[in-house]
Amino acid sequence: MTPRLQRYSILRFVVALAILVSAMVLVATGGWDVRGSTSTFFRLVAGQLLVLVLTTLWARRNRASAVFIYVQLAVDVAGASLLAAWTGGAGSLLTFLYFPTIAAGAYLLGRNAALAAAGFSTVGLLSVAIWTGPGAESSLELLYWETGFRVLSYFLVAILAGQLAASLEVAGAELRAQRIASETVIERVRAGVLTTDRHDLVVDINPSGRLLVGEAAGRRLADVFAGAMHHRSWEELRPDGRRWVCSQAAMPDGGRVVVVEDVTELWAMRERAQRDEQFVAVGKLSAGLAHEIRNPLAALSGTLQLIHEDRPSREVQVALREAERLNRLVEDFLEAAREPTLRRVPSDVGALVRGCAEAFQSDPRYLGKVEVEIEADAAHAEVDPDRIRQVVWNLLLNAAQSMPEGGTISLRVRRAEDGSTGIEVADRGVGIAAEERRRIFDPFYTRRSGGTGLGLALVDQVVRGHGGTIEVSPRDGGGTEFRLFLPAAATGS
């Protein structure tokens, strides 16, 4: 049974029962005269109620087709006609039962069923009029006029009810389409959408929201978000480093809807763009340094070298060393300013990393103080070998400098599940705070006295030039871990 037919069957039974019981009371108390015996009228009432029950039960147990609904409308009209015939004929008050039957046809099947019910009602009314004839106080002419007026009203009601049913059907279809579209958008949108009741308990959350905040249904909004929820929008930096942007709006029922979006990747792109702008600034500064410093510095170094050869002294040696350090600083600035030129060749990244680590361990500054544990599987990728050695050397140097008392650096090369080559460098040093990790690759940002802040910036530049990514995170038990991933087949150079 369709929901509409089920509702109609229940309403039909309740209304018919109330009307028929009222009619029985009136007939039994003498307030309503019937044609023929009273017992026959009561049998008709009982039969009508029995038909109502049987048709309702049949519709619940079987699939109600359009033919069944038309038959049911005809049966309802026939029952109303019999009752009208026994309670005053064509002028009986019970002839108004035709109108609910016509409206039911429009509700169940639309305008055609309403017109059919109007036709059934016309046949029923004419049958009653012919069978019973005019009443004692009515003329035949008046009966014709009354019957014609009622027949006209049946078809007018059928047309109006059919038009209303069609309009409601169109409006219902549009509302269903809008609801489905809205639900589809909410289900598929990448932002999390949460709705609450007036007590700030989460009552609904879309799939994207569950991915972001977990299963929040039934929880208080203050337990889900840590931000300033008295504002219309706010930002949250989560313990795992993810960054959210949240906004909210009030609902008519006193609740609110909260939209949360993960902007971590967007923020990372913004930071990379800022670093690129800083590299542009470095380039302009380096051009000036090369012109204003290198030439005088070369002349100064040459003069000091001649003085040292003529009259060697400790002071001149110190000056030469500082001049050389200044020259290296200028070289670092120039290196940072230039877009890295990559000469990619198929290479065994594991062998490159192992060779770089062995050279680093022989550095006198860290000999005996820093131990490098190498786990390098054969991992082939198309890379610039010199640039990769530079990256690994800078990462090892950064790790060693974070352990002033010495320690062990873990170096690992592996093939990731997506086919990329991963290089991991982990230390047991002082670690890097969360707010510093966001700036660690910025040019000129350094935590070490005397550092230029260009080493890790160059690492980031080279890795991105290969089409790879680099991440930094705290290490369990203390220290820091750098993880970089190089695509299996780099595109472009």
NORMO-V43094 format. One record per residue. N is the residue number from 1. RES is the residue in one small letter. PHI is phi in whole degrees, 0 to 359 (* if undefined). NEAR is the number of other C-alpha atoms within 12 Angstrom. D_FIRST is the distance of its C-alpha to the first C-alpha in whole Angstrom. Layout:
# NORMO-V43094
n=<N,N>
res=<RES,RES>
phi=<PHI,PHI>
near=<NEAR,NEAR>
d_first=<D_FIRST,D_FIRST>
This chain:
# NORMO-V43094
n=<1,2,3,4,5,6,7,8,9,10,11,12,13,14,15,16,17,18,19,20,21,22,23,24,25,26,27,28,29,30,31,32,33,34,35,36,37,38,39,40,41,42,43,44,45,46,47,48,49,50,51,52,53,54,55,56,57,58,59,60,61,62,63,64,65,66,67,68,69,70,71,72,73,74,75,76,77,78,79,80,81,82,83,84,85,86,87,88,89,90,91,92,93,94,95,96,97,98,99,100,101,102,103,104,105,106,107,108,109,110,111,112,113,114,115,116,117,118,119,120,121,122,123,124,125,126,127,128,129,130,131,132,133,134,135,136,137,138,139,140,141,142,143,144,145,146,147,148,149,150,151,152,153,154,155,156,157,158,159,160,161,162,163,164,165,166,167,168,169,170,171,172,173,174,175,176,177,178,179,180,181,182,183,184,185,186,187,188,189,190,191,192,193,194,195,196,197,198,199,200,201,202,203,204,205,206,207,208,209,210,211,212,213,214,215,216,217,218,219,220,221,222,223,224,225,226,227,228,229,230,231,232,233,234,235,236,237,238,239,240,241,242,243,244,245,246,247,248,249,250,251,252,253,254,255,256,257,258,259,260,261,262,263,264,265,266,267,268,269,270,271,272,273,274,275,276,277,278,279,280,281,282,283,284,285,286,287,288,289,290,291,292,293,294,295,296,297,298,299,300,301,302,303,304,305,306,307,308,309,310,311,312,313,314,315,316,317,318,319,320,321,322,323,324,325,326,327,328,329,330,331,332,333,334,335,336,337,338,339,340,341,342,343,344,345,346,347,348,349,350,351,352,353,354,355,356,357,358,359,360,361,362,363,364,365,366,367,368,369,370,371,372,373,374,375,376,377,378,379,380,381,382,383,384,385,386,387,388,389,390,391,392,393,394,395,396,397,398,399,400,401,402,403,404,405,406,407,408,409,410,411,412,413,414,415,416,417,418,419,420,421,422,423,424,425,426,427,428,429,430,431,432,433,434,435,436,437,438,439,440,441,442,443,444,445,446,447,448,449,450,451,452,453,454,455,456,457,458,459,460,461,462,463,464,465,466,467,468,469,470,471,472,473,474,475,476,477,478,479,480,481,482,483,484,485,486,487,488,489,490,491,492,493>
res=<m,t,p,r,l,q,r,y,s,i,l,r,f,v,v,a,l,a,i,l,v,s,a,m,v,l,v,a,t,g,g,w,d,v,r,g,s,t,s,t,f,f,r,l,v,a,g,q,l,l,v,l,v,l,t,t,l,w,a,r,r,n,r,a,s,a,v,f,i,y,v,q,l,a,v,d,v,a,g,a,s,l,l,a,a,w,t,g,g,a,g,s,l,l,t,f,l,y,f,p,t,i,a,a,g,a,y,l,l,g,r,n,a,a,l,a,a,a,g,f,s,t,v,g,l,l,s,v,a,i,w,t,g,p,g,a,e,s,s,l,e,l,l,y,w,e,t,g,f,r,v,l,s,y,f,l,v,a,i,l,a,g,q,l,a,a,s,l,e,v,a,g,a,e,l,r,a,q,r,i,a,s,e,t,v,i,e,r,v,r,a,g,v,l,t,t,d,r,h,d,l,v,v,d,i,n,p,s,g,r,l,l,v,g,e,a,a,g,r,r,l,a,d,v,f,a,g,a,m,h,h,r,s,w,e,e,l,r,p,d,g,r,r,w,v,c,s,q,a,a,m,p,d,g,g,r,v,v,v,v,e,d,v,t,e,l,w,a,m,r,e,r,a,q,r,d,e,q,f,v,a,v,g,k,l,s,a,g,l,a,h,e,i,r,n,p,l,a,a,l,s,g,t,l,q,l,i,h,e,d,r,p,s,r,e,v,q,v,a,l,r,e,a,e,r,l,n,r,l,v,e,d,f,l,e,a,a,r,e,p,t,l,r,r,v,p,s,d,v,g,a,l,v,r,g,c,a,e,a,f,q,s,d,p,r,y,l,g,k,v,e,v,e,i,e,a,d,a,a,h,a,e,v,d,p,d,r,i,r,q,v,v,w,n,l,l,l,n,a,a,q,s,m,p,e,g,g,t,i,s,l,r,v,r,r,a,e,d,g,s,t,g,i,e,v,a,d,r,g,v,g,i,a,a,e,e,r,r,r,i,f,d,p,f,y,t,r,r,s,g,g,t,g,l,g,l,a,l,v,d,q,v,v,r,g,h,g,g,t,i,e,v,s,p,r,d,g,g,g,t,e,f,r,l,f,l,p,a,a,a,t,g,s>
phi=<*,288,302,296,295,296,297,295,297,293,297,300,291,295,295,298,296,296,294,292,295,298,298,298,296,297,294,293,270,85,279,212,278,243,277,82,280,293,298,296,297,295,295,298,298,297,297,297,296,296,298,300,294,296,293,293,295,296,293,288,271,233,284,281,270,297,298,300,295,297,296,295,298,296,294,298,296,298,297,296,293,296,295,295,297,269,231,120,74,295,265,294,295,287,291,291,296,295,296,300,293,295,298,296,300,295,293,275,230,97,298,298,293,296,296,296,295,296,297,301,295,297,299,295,295,297,297,296,296,291,289,268,71,290,286,297,260,240,266,296,295,295,299,297,297,297,294,297,297,291,298,299,294,300,287,297,298,298,295,295,295,295,296,296,296,295,297,295,294,295,297,295,296,295,296,295,295,295,295,295,296,296,296,295,298,295,291,258,294,286,280,279,235,239,240,235,269,291,261,66,267,290,254,206,208,276,303,297,296,294,295,277,250,86,282,262,301,90,267,285,297,293,275,267,245,253,277,278,283,277,265,289,212,199,246,227,255,281,301,276,90,286,241,247,242,240,216,216,211,283,256,300,275,97,277,209,247,242,248,236,230,276,250,301,294,297,295,296,298,295,294,295,296,294,295,297,297,293,295,297,297,298,298,295,294,294,299,294,297,298,280,273,247,297,296,299,292,296,295,295,296,297,295,296,296,295,296,293,291,281,224,301,205,294,294,294,296,297,297,297,296,291,295,294,295,295,293,294,298,297,298,297,298,295,296,292,284,277,294,299,268,256,247,277,218,301,220,271,297,299,292,300,294,298,296,294,295,295,294,294,294,272,295,302,293,240,296,84,255,239,246,251,266,251,229,243,279,291,223,266,206,267,223,269,303,296,291,294,299,298,297,296,299,296,292,294,295,297,294,295,289,278,239,298,267,92,157,241,255,263,238,222,238,212,265,283,297,276,94,283,259,255,238,239,234,232,233,243,273,284,82,229,294,301,291,280,297,288,245,298,262,289,301,74,271,214,257,255,295,90,278,266,75,250,298,289,296,294,302,299,294,291,298,293,297,278,81,258,227,223,229,226,209,292,260,302,91,107,107,224,231,256,232,238,232,250,298,298,227,290,246,78,213>
near=<24,20,15,21,32,25,19,30,34,22,19,31,27,18,19,34,24,16,24,34,21,19,30,30,19,19,26,19,13,13,13,22,23,29,23,15,15,24,16,20,32,27,19,28,33,21,23,30,29,20,26,31,22,18,30,30,20,21,28,20,13,13,18,26,18,20,16,23,36,30,22,36,44,30,28,39,39,32,37,44,41,38,44,39,36,37,37,32,36,44,34,32,22,30,38,27,33,46,37,31,45,44,38,41,44,39,35,39,33,32,30,28,36,40,37,35,46,42,32,35,45,34,27,36,45,31,23,34,35,20,21,28,26,26,23,13,12,19,14,18,14,19,27,21,18,24,31,20,18,29,32,21,24,36,31,23,33,39,27,26,35,32,24,21,28,24,18,19,21,15,14,15,14,14,15,16,14,14,15,15,15,15,19,16,18,24,22,18,20,21,28,35,36,44,36,32,24,18,17,29,25,32,24,30,35,33,25,26,32,23,18,31,32,20,22,30,25,21,23,23,32,19,18,30,32,20,24,18,27,18,14,19,21,22,26,25,23,20,11,13,24,22,24,31,30,34,28,29,22,22,16,12,14,15,23,28,33,39,34,36,33,27,24,22,15,16,21,24,15,15,22,26,17,19,30,26,17,27,32,21,21,33,25,19,22,26,22,18,24,27,16,14,23,26,16,17,26,21,16,23,27,20,18,27,24,17,19,20,14,11,13,16,16,13,15,23,20,17,23,28,19,18,26,22,18,24,25,19,26,31,24,29,34,29,29,38,32,25,21,27,21,25,20,24,21,17,26,27,41,32,26,34,43,31,25,31,38,24,21,33,26,17,19,11,15,27,18,17,21,33,27,36,24,28,24,29,22,21,32,30,34,29,40,28,29,23,32,45,31,30,41,43,32,29,40,46,33,39,41,38,32,30,27,20,16,22,25,29,37,32,36,36,36,32,27,21,11,13,17,27,40,37,44,37,44,42,41,31,30,26,30,28,19,19,13,19,26,26,26,35,37,33,35,27,24,24,25,20,11,13,18,26,29,36,35,39,38,41,39,43,38,39,37,32,31,38,26,29,26,36,29,33,28,26,23,13,13,18,29,36,34,39,33,37,39,39,31,28,24,28,17,15,20>
d_first=<0,4,6,8,6,6,10,11,10,12,15,15,16,18,20,20,21,24,25,25,27,30,30,31,33,35,36,37,39,41,39,38,39,37,38,39,38,37,35,33,32,30,29,27,26,25,23,21,20,19,17,15,14,14,11,9,10,9,6,5,8,7,6,6,9,12,14,11,11,15,15,14,16,19,18,18,21,23,23,24,27,28,28,30,32,33,34,36,35,34,36,33,32,28,28,27,24,23,23,20,18,20,19,15,16,17,15,12,14,17,21,21,18,20,23,21,20,24,25,24,25,28,29,28,30,33,32,33,36,37,37,38,40,42,43,46,46,45,47,45,46,44,41,41,41,38,36,36,36,33,31,33,31,27,28,29,26,24,26,26,22,22,24,23,19,21,23,21,19,22,23,20,20,24,23,21,24,26,25,24,28,29,27,29,32,32,31,34,37,40,40,39,37,36,35,36,35,38,39,40,38,36,32,31,33,33,34,37,38,37,40,42,42,40,37,38,35,36,39,41,42,46,46,44,47,50,51,52,48,50,51,48,49,51,52,52,54,53,55,54,55,52,52,49,49,46,45,43,42,40,37,36,34,38,37,38,38,40,41,43,45,47,50,52,53,53,56,58,58,59,62,63,63,66,67,68,69,72,73,74,76,77,78,80,82,83,84,86,87,88,91,92,92,93,96,98,96,98,101,101,100,103,105,105,105,108,109,108,110,113,113,110,109,106,105,105,103,100,100,99,97,95,96,94,91,91,91,88,86,86,85,82,81,82,80,77,77,77,74,74,75,73,75,72,73,71,72,71,70,71,74,75,74,76,79,78,78,81,83,82,83,86,86,89,87,85,87,86,84,81,79,77,74,73,70,70,68,69,66,67,66,68,70,73,75,77,75,73,76,76,73,73,77,76,73,75,78,75,74,78,79,76,78,81,82,81,78,76,74,71,71,68,67,63,61,58,54,54,57,59,62,63,66,66,69,69,71,72,74,73,70,68,66,63,64,67,65,63,67,68,68,69,73,76,74,75,76,79,82,84,81,80,76,76,76,72,71,73,71,68,69,70,66,64,67,66,62,62,61,62,61,63,62,63,64,63,66,68,69,67,66,65,63,63,61,63,61,61,62,63,63,66,69>
